[in-house]
Amino acid sequence: MAGPLTGMKVIEMAGLGPGPFCAMVLADLGADVVRVARPGVAPDPMDVLARSRTVLNLDLRDPQAVQEVLALVAQADVLIEGFRPGVMERLGLGPDVCLARQPRLVYGRMTGWGQHGPLSHAAGHDINYIAISGALHAIGRDGEAPVPPLNYVGDFGGGAMLLAVGILAALHETQRSGQGQVIDAAMTDGAALLSSMMYGFKAAGQWSNHRGDNMLDGGAFFYDTYACADGRHVAVGAIEPQFYALLREKCGIANDPVFDAQMDRQAWPVLKLRLAEVFRTRTRDEWCALLEGTDACFAPVLDWDEAPEHPHNRARQTFTHLQGVLQPAPAPRFDRTPADAPHASAVSTPDAVRARWQAAV
């Protein structure tokens, strides 16, 4: 393994969504991630979030299996778990037990509601967590219901990525103190944090609670998606005056005075209709030929099949193949300590992992 996290030893308690995504990011960057999964669960190439792992199939209802995990904890730097509060404690693998075995351990806990609070023991999914953060209310069209933004905001942005940041921050602190700690990563907290800029805009009187009425939520005609003559779509984000001016020039509306009122919110609905008429005059590819690569802040809206074939993504090798499965490549990029390409996960044994980790000391 190579990458900036080479040498980091991580135990991942197998789960769904944000925990595996966080562990995947660490593995992509070189960490040695050992996934503890139920007996009989084999690595699945189509489970992209589970790539680049060593898998241990252990029945944690068996006290001996718990002791095997604790023996690994004694050598580990990080443990990641995403169960409801109290589950790890009932298994005999709670923070107190694990930190007693390895005082430098960073114990990452990934949940939707957090380790405490009135909802901490309730079931939920991404859509529920972002609902109480204010984020879900803000996403959607004027006059329509809020639209789930897939599970990017809660599971991955507000959950997994902030857990990864927390783990790296805690490891940095451990270098000074020699002590580990517990990270309480709640998707409700993370989704709220991702909304920081909008709360600032709201405090300044620049953002309203009216969905689809603001600059970045589809309210502004110069920051939206538009259908083309072929039914495909393009994305426009020409906020700054010089970029907006170029968009007008390229679209043939530079001399239309109605488009002078860029920041007149009252004019936005009418201007959106007018700009929609403009984009319906050409196909998406024709607009790409005219606008892509300019400072008009333009891009085609690509689907899952088109995105890997886009010239920019191909040039940057943004996507890769592993065991015949197309998937995003690791990110970000490091110039001095680049990571290896993702590799297939493989089943191993606790003894083999302990021996490998001991040899790495």
HUWOVEN-V132805 format. One record per backbone hydrogen bond with DSSP energy under -1.0 kcal/mol. NH is the residue of the N-H (numbers start at 0). CO is the residue of the C=O. E is the energy in kcal/mol with one decimal. If there is no record, write none. Layout:
nh=NH co=CO e=E
nh=NH co=CO e=E
//
This chain:
nh=4 co=28 e=-3.1
nh=5 co=2 e=-1.8
nh=7 co=4 e=-2.3
nh=9 co=31 e=-2.7
nh=10 co=77 e=-2.6
nh=11 co=33 e=-3.1
nh=12 co=79 e=-2.9
nh=13 co=35 e=-2.4
nh=20 co=16 e=-2.1
nh=21 co=17 e=-2.6
nh=22 co=18 e=-2.4
nh=23 co=19 e=-2.6
nh=24 co=20 e=-2.4
nh=25 co=21 e=-2.1
nh=26 co=22 e=-2.6
nh=27 co=23 e=-3.3
nh=28 co=24 e=-1.4
nh=29 co=26 e=-1.9
nh=30 co=25 e=-2.5
nh=31 co=7 e=-3.1
nh=33 co=9 e=-3.0
nh=34 co=53 e=-3.4
nh=35 co=11 e=-3.2
nh=36 co=55 e=-2.8
nh=40 co=37 e=-1.6
nh=46 co=43 e=-2.2
nh=47 co=45 e=-1.6
nh=49 co=46 e=-2.0
nh=50 co=47 e=-1.6
nh=51 co=342 e=-2.5
nh=53 co=32 e=-2.1
nh=54 co=345 e=-2.7
nh=55 co=34 e=-3.1
nh=57 co=36 e=-2.6
nh=61 co=58 e=-2.3
nh=65 co=61 e=-1.7
nh=66 co=62 e=-1.9
nh=67 co=63 e=-1.8
nh=68 co=64 e=-1.9
nh=69 co=65 e=-2.4
nh=70 co=66 e=-2.1
nh=71 co=67 e=-1.5
nh=72 co=68 e=-2.5
nh=73 co=69 e=-1.7
nh=74 co=71 e=-1.8
nh=76 co=8 e=-2.6
nh=77 co=8 e=-1.9
nh=78 co=105 e=-2.5
nh=79 co=10 e=-2.7
nh=80 co=107 e=-2.4
nh=86 co=83 e=-2.0
nh=89 co=85 e=-2.1
nh=90 co=86 e=-1.7
nh=91 co=88 e=-1.2
nh=92 co=87 e=-3.0
nh=97 co=93 e=-2.4
nh=98 co=94 e=-3.1
nh=99 co=95 e=-1.3
nh=100 co=96 e=-1.2
nh=101 co=97 e=-2.3
nh=104 co=101 e=-2.3
nh=105 co=76 e=-2.3
nh=106 co=180 e=-2.6
nh=107 co=78 e=-3.4
nh=108 co=182 e=-2.8
nh=109 co=80 e=-2.9
nh=110 co=184 e=-2.3
nh=119 co=116 e=-1.8
nh=121 co=118 e=-2.1
nh=127 co=124 e=-1.5
nh=128 co=124 e=-1.9
nh=129 co=125 e=-2.6
nh=131 co=127 e=-1.2
nh=135 co=129 e=-1.8
nh=138 co=135 e=-1.6
nh=143 co=140 e=-2.1
nh=146 co=138 e=-2.6
nh=149 co=147 e=-1.8
nh=151 co=148 e=-1.6
nh=155 co=150 e=-1.3
nh=156 co=151 e=-3.9
nh=157 co=152 e=-2.5
nh=159 co=154 e=-2.8
nh=160 co=155 e=-2.7
nh=162 co=158 e=-2.2
nh=163 co=159 e=-2.4
nh=164 co=160 e=-2.2
nh=165 co=161 e=-2.5
nh=166 co=162 e=-2.7
nh=167 co=163 e=-2.4
nh=168 co=164 e=-2.5
nh=169 co=165 e=-2.6
nh=170 co=166 e=-2.4
nh=171 co=167 e=-1.9
nh=172 co=168 e=-2.1
nh=173 co=169 e=-2.2
nh=174 co=170 e=-1.2
nh=175 co=172 e=-1.2
nh=176 co=172 e=-2.3
nh=177 co=173 e=-2.7
nh=179 co=102 e=-3.6
nh=182 co=106 e=-2.8
nh=184 co=108 e=-2.7
nh=186 co=110 e=-1.9
nh=187 co=111 e=-2.0
nh=189 co=185 e=-2.4
nh=190 co=186 e=-2.8
nh=191 co=187 e=-1.7
nh=192 co=188 e=-2.3
nh=193 co=189 e=-2.2
nh=195 co=192 e=-1.9
nh=198 co=194 e=-2.2
nh=199 co=195 e=-1.9
nh=200 co=196 e=-2.6
nh=201 co=197 e=-2.7
nh=202 co=198 e=-2.1
nh=203 co=199 e=-1.6
nh=204 co=201 e=-1.4
nh=205 co=200 e=-3.2
nh=212 co=209 e=-1.1
nh=218 co=213 e=-1.4
nh=219 co=213 e=-1.1
nh=222 co=219 e=-1.4
nh=223 co=235 e=-1.2
nh=225 co=233 e=-2.3
nh=227 co=231 e=-3.1
nh=228 co=281 e=-3.3
nh=230 co=227 e=-1.9
nh=233 co=225 e=-2.1
nh=234 co=298 e=-3.4
nh=235 co=223 e=-2.8
nh=236 co=296 e=-2.5
nh=237 co=221 e=-1.3
nh=238 co=236 e=-1.8
nh=243 co=239 e=-2.8
nh=244 co=240 e=-2.5
nh=245 co=241 e=-1.5
nh=246 co=242 e=-2.2
nh=247 co=243 e=-2.5
nh=248 co=244 e=-2.2
nh=249 co=245 e=-2.8
nh=250 co=246 e=-2.2
nh=252 co=247 e=-2.7
nh=255 co=252 e=-1.3
nh=258 co=255 e=-1.7
nh=259 co=256 e=-1.9
nh=261 co=259 e=-1.7
nh=263 co=260 e=-1.3
nh=264 co=262 e=-1.1
nh=266 co=263 e=-1.6
nh=270 co=266 e=-2.5
nh=271 co=267 e=-2.4
nh=272 co=268 e=-1.6
nh=273 co=269 e=-2.1
nh=274 co=270 e=-2.8
nh=275 co=271 e=-2.2
nh=276 co=272 e=-1.7
nh=277 co=273 e=-1.5
nh=278 co=274 e=-2.3
nh=279 co=275 e=-1.4
nh=280 co=277 e=-1.7
nh=286 co=282 e=-2.1
nh=287 co=283 e=-2.3
nh=288 co=284 e=-2.2
nh=289 co=285 e=-1.3
nh=290 co=286 e=-2.9
nh=291 co=287 e=-1.6
nh=293 co=290 e=-2.0
nh=298 co=234 e=-1.8
nh=300 co=232 e=-2.3
nh=306 co=302 e=-2.6
nh=308 co=305 e=-1.4
nh=309 co=306 e=-1.4
nh=313 co=309 e=-2.6
nh=314 co=310 e=-2.5
nh=315 co=311 e=-1.9
nh=317 co=312 e=-2.5
nh=319 co=326 e=-3.5
nh=321 co=324 e=-1.8
nh=324 co=321 e=-1.7
nh=326 co=319 e=-2.7
nh=328 co=317 e=-3.0
nh=345 co=52 e=-1.8
nh=347 co=54 e=-2.9
nh=352 co=348 e=-2.1
nh=353 co=349 e=-2.7
nh=354 co=350 e=-2.2
nh=355 co=351 e=-2.2
nh=356 co=352 e=-2.9
nh=357 co=353 e=-2.5
nh=358 co=354 e=-2.1
nh=359 co=355 e=-1.2
nh=360 co=357 e=-1.0
//
